[in-house]
Amino acid sequence: MAMNTPDEGKWTEAIEKQTSKVPSGVYLSAAMLVMATSLAFKCFGKKHTALFIGQWAAPLLIMGVYNKIVKTEGHD
């Protein structure tokens, strides 16, 4: 039994159309850069800054997954 899904709003469709143009490797590269930067701050004794910057990796990777889904599945 298929469920009816409401149409995505115009705003969401516009965002997905633009973000699908970004290569998936950009998000992975950004996440790796953030992790390396976090490690550098940790090595220089800036513990709190390292933790703050290190937390950016997960959202970047999630955005990369979302980007990949939009590219493969398309938008409504």
N, C-alpha and C positions, 0 to 999 in steps of 0.2 A: 504494500500500500504506500503510494507516494504521498508525501506531505506537500502541500502548497506552500511555497516560500514567497514572502513578499518581495517585491522588486526593491533593489537597492536604490537609495536616493541618488539624485543627480550628482550631489557632492561626492559621494563615495565612488561613483562611476568615474568621475573626473580625476579623482586621486589615483584610482587603480590604473587608469589609462596612462597617467604620467609616470607612476612608479614602475610600471611594467617596462618602461624604456631603459631603466637603470640595470646594467649588467649585474647578475647575481654575485659575481666575484667582488664587486665593490663592497658589499656588506661583509663578506668574509675577510677581505683585506682590512677593512676598517676595524673589525673585531680583533684581528691579530695585532694591528698597530696599537690599539688601546691596551691590549694585554702586555705588549712589550713596553709601552710607556708606563704602565702600572708597575711592572717589574723594575724599571729604571728608578722610579720614585722610591720604591721599597729599598733598593740597594743604596740610595742616597739618604736613607733614614727618614723619609717623609711618609710615615706609615698611614696617616689619615688620608693624605692626598692619594696615595697608592690605592687604598681601599675604595675611595670615591670614584676614581677613574676606572678601576677594575670592574666596577659594577656596570659600566656601560657596555661591556662585551655581550652580555645576555640579551638586552634589548636589540642590539645590532643584529645578532644572529636570528632573533625572532622576526625582525623585519625582513631579513634575507629569506627566511622560510615563507613568509607571507608573499613576498615578491615572487618567489618560485611558484607558489600555488596559483597566483594571479596569472602568471605567464602560461602555465600548463592547463589550467582549468578555464581560464578566461573570466570575464566578469559578466554579470547578468545582463 
